[in-house]
């Protein structure tokens, strides 16, 4: 059994195994309690992976350096500034999953405290 599955079984279900390669982009989101999981997930991704990370923290003092593939953007959201992970995820998904006559997009998303990872599609 892979180390990621052993450490975080909630990322896996029989219906959806952890498989971000099946998507155009990866989305990871959570709060300060999720930093270790997000960091481990990032370390498991290939260098060609691309996507977005949103982490909501109480104050700017909690912001830290995270190693991520080069095509990832890591965005720290500070509650005391009124920033919210839920609003940021919604806005990002509305941009990355547009409905188009020319084809769809897919995002492999894991949002802490909202169940297993899942594939989202604009199709």
One Martini backbone bead per residue (centre of mass of N, CA, C, O) as a GRO file, in nm:
protein
  123
    1UNK     BB    1   0.097   0.036   0.023
    2UNK     BB    2   0.092   0.352  -0.003
    3UNK     BB    3   0.190   0.606   0.198
    4UNK     BB    4  -0.048   0.799   0.153
    5UNK     BB    5  -0.269   0.588   0.225
    6UNK     BB    6  -0.170   0.525   0.512
    7UNK     BB    7  -0.176   0.825   0.631
    8UNK     BB    8  -0.451   0.906   0.427
    9UNK     BB    9  -0.739   0.740   0.387
   10UNK     BB   10  -0.944   0.983   0.314
   11UNK     BB   11  -0.836   1.009   0.006
   12UNK     BB   12  -0.978   0.725  -0.016
   13UNK     BB   13  -1.173   0.525  -0.240
   14UNK     BB   14  -1.317   0.288  -0.430
   15UNK     BB   15  -1.411   0.499  -0.653
   16UNK     BB   16  -1.156   0.704  -0.569
   17UNK     BB   17  -0.850   0.711  -0.656
   18UNK     BB   18  -0.547   0.837  -0.638
   19UNK     BB   19  -0.550   1.041  -0.960
   20UNK     BB   20  -0.422   1.325  -1.091
   21UNK     BB   21  -0.346   1.243  -1.396
   22UNK     BB   22  -0.663   1.270  -1.496
   23UNK     BB   23  -0.592   1.580  -1.494
   24UNK     BB   24  -0.516   1.909  -1.565
   25UNK     BB   25  -0.561   1.974  -1.252
   26UNK     BB   26  -0.474   2.072  -0.914
   27UNK     BB   27  -0.654   2.085  -0.597
   28UNK     BB   28  -0.561   2.243  -0.285
   29UNK     BB   29  -0.731   2.259   0.043
   30UNK     BB   30  -0.704   2.457   0.358
   31UNK     BB   31  -0.571   2.466   0.671
   32UNK     BB   32  -0.348   2.456   0.927
   33UNK     BB   33  -0.427   2.139   0.969
   34UNK     BB   34  -0.329   2.068   0.644
   35UNK     BB   35  -0.027   2.113   0.577
   36UNK     BB   36   0.095   1.826   0.590
   37UNK     BB   37  -0.082   1.699   0.373
   38UNK     BB   38  -0.020   1.893   0.143
   39UNK     BB   39   0.286   1.847   0.143
   40UNK     BB   40   0.273   1.544   0.078
   41UNK     BB   41   0.121   1.563  -0.184
   42UNK     BB   42   0.321   1.743  -0.334
   43UNK     BB   43   0.560   1.530  -0.311
   44UNK     BB   44   0.390   1.313  -0.502
   45UNK     BB   45   0.421   1.484  -0.742
   46UNK     BB   46   0.493   1.571  -1.038
   47UNK     BB   47   0.673   1.809  -1.213
   48UNK     BB   48   0.419   1.838  -1.431
   49UNK     BB   49   0.238   1.943  -1.244
   50UNK     BB   50  -0.074   2.133  -1.202
   51UNK     BB   51  -0.180   2.417  -0.984
   52UNK     BB   52  -0.354   2.466  -0.662
   53UNK     BB   53  -0.307   2.642  -0.345
   54UNK     BB   54  -0.503   2.665  -0.039
   55UNK     BB   55  -0.432   2.851   0.273
   56UNK     BB   56  -0.580   2.894   0.587
   57UNK     BB   57  -0.506   3.152   0.826
   58UNK     BB   58  -0.496   3.363   1.092
   59UNK     BB   59  -0.190   3.457   1.028
   60UNK     BB   60   0.109   3.560   0.884
   61UNK     BB   61   0.289   3.384   1.086
   62UNK     BB   62   0.192   3.096   0.938
   63UNK     BB   63   0.362   3.136   0.707
   64UNK     BB   64   0.517   2.912   0.466
   65UNK     BB   65   0.725   2.706   0.309
   66UNK     BB   66   0.647   2.528   0.003
   67UNK     BB   67   0.684   2.247  -0.174
   68UNK     BB   68   0.648   2.263  -0.537
   69UNK     BB   69   0.567   2.244  -0.827
   70UNK     BB   70   0.631   2.476  -1.080
   71UNK     BB   71   0.299   2.471  -1.168
   72UNK     BB   72   0.246   2.599  -0.887
   73UNK     BB   73   0.022   2.765  -0.662
   74UNK     BB   74   0.066   2.940  -0.351
   75UNK     BB   75  -0.202   3.038  -0.126
   76UNK     BB   76  -0.232   3.265   0.133
   77UNK     BB   77  -0.487   3.294   0.384
   78UNK     BB   78  -0.608   3.566   0.591
   79UNK     BB   79  -0.845   3.609   0.824
   80UNK     BB   80  -0.773   3.902   0.938
   81UNK     BB   81  -0.831   3.998   0.618
   82UNK     BB   82  -1.091   3.823   0.503
   83UNK     BB   83  -0.992   3.555   0.405
   84UNK     BB   84  -1.108   3.269   0.194
   85UNK     BB   85  -1.117   2.946   0.088
   86UNK     BB   86  -1.401   2.921  -0.033
   87UNK     BB   87  -1.391   3.167  -0.224
   88UNK     BB   88  -1.131   3.085  -0.374
   89UNK     BB   89  -1.224   2.816  -0.487
   90UNK     BB   90  -1.470   2.916  -0.643
   91UNK     BB   91  -1.316   3.113  -0.827
   92UNK     BB   92  -1.115   2.913  -0.952
   93UNK     BB   93  -1.324   2.711  -1.069
   94UNK     BB   94  -1.469   2.919  -1.255
   95UNK     BB   95  -1.204   2.941  -1.431
   96UNK     BB   96  -1.116   2.620  -1.475
   97UNK     BB   97  -1.448   2.540  -1.539
   98UNK     BB   98  -1.544   2.605  -1.817
   99UNK     BB   99  -1.791   2.648  -2.044
  100UNK     BB  100  -1.750   2.477  -2.364
  101UNK     BB  101  -1.759   2.403  -2.711
  102UNK     BB  102  -1.428   2.304  -2.710
  103UNK     BB  103  -1.440   2.180  -2.426
  104UNK     BB  104  -1.296   2.053  -2.137
  105UNK     BB  105  -1.229   2.040  -1.787
  106UNK     BB  106  -1.001   1.923  -1.526
  107UNK     BB  107  -1.020   1.860  -1.166
  108UNK     BB  108  -0.823   1.767  -0.892
  109UNK     BB  109  -0.978   1.747  -0.568
  110UNK     BB  110  -0.868   1.867  -0.234
  111UNK     BB  111  -1.065   1.927   0.057
  112UNK     BB  112  -1.056   1.980   0.360
  113UNK     BB  113  -1.323   1.829   0.530
  114UNK     BB  114  -1.464   1.705   0.227
  115UNK     BB  115  -1.333   1.444   0.177
  116UNK     BB  116  -1.245   1.303  -0.092
  117UNK     BB  117  -1.110   1.291  -0.370
  118UNK     BB  118  -1.197   1.464  -0.686
  119UNK     BB  119  -1.346   1.480  -1.000
  120UNK     BB  120  -1.370   1.769  -1.202
  121UNK     BB  121  -1.609   1.890  -1.453
  122UNK     BB  122  -1.724   2.078  -1.751
  123UNK     BB  123  -1.900   1.848  -1.907
   0.00000   0.00000   0.00000
